[in-house]
Amino acid sequence: MSGPFTADVVEAVKRHMNDDHGDDALVIVRGLGGRPGATRALTSGVDAEAIEFTIDGGEVVRVPWGETLTERPQVRMAVVRLYRESCAALGIPARGEH
């Protein structure tokens, strides 16, 4: 995975998502990743175009950001947007502040 994100940045984002936002990742996979039956989602990659999750039996699901990201701070905003869009698609309430 390339673009504006070095290997260190990708690892930091993955670690943060997997340590603190595992439930959000699963909502994104179910709502926008086309895998409504997924039971587990680990963030496995990030690049300028998408966030990538490894689900259940090892299948990789890429969910596009909807824009090209150019800076690390954009990742947080993009993840929150994907989460909220996923909640809306699934008909579930989004949590408050992230």
Residue pairs with C-beta under 8 A, 6 or more apart in sequence:
1 10
1 45
1 46
1 47
1 52
2 47
2 48
3 47
3 48
3 49
3 68
3 69
4 48
4 69
4 70
4 71
4 72
5 13
5 46
5 47
5 48
5 72
9 46
9 72
10 45
10 46
10 47
13 43
13 46
13 72
13 75
14 43
14 44
14 45
14 46
17 24
17 25
17 43
17 51
17 79
18 25
18 42
18 43
21 43
21 79
21 98
22 41
22 42
24 79
24 83
24 98
25 41
25 42
25 43
25 53
26 38
26 39
26 40
26 41
27 83
27 86
27 87
27 90
27 92
28 41
28 51
28 53
28 63
28 79
28 82
28 83
28 86
29 35
29 38
29 41
29 53
29 55
29 61
29 63
30 36
30 37
30 38
30 86
30 90
31 85
31 86
31 87
31 88
31 89
31 90
32 63
32 82
32 85
32 86
32 89
33 41
33 53
33 55
33 61
33 62
33 63
34 61
35 55
35 59
35 61
36 90
38 55
38 56
38 61
39 55
39 56
40 55
40 56
41 53
41 54
41 55
41 61
42 53
42 54
42 55
43 51
43 52
43 53
44 52
44 53
44 54
44 60
45 51
45 52
46 52
46 75
48 65
48 68
48 69
48 70
49 64
49 65
49 68
49 69
50 62
50 63
50 64
50 65
51 62
51 63
51 65
51 75
51 78
51 79
51 82
52 60
52 61
52 62
52 63
53 60
53 61
53 62
53 63
54 60
54 61
55 61
63 82
65 78
65 82
66 78
66 81
66 82
67 78
69 75
69 78
76 98
79 98
80 98
83 94
83 98
84 94
87 93
87 94
88 94
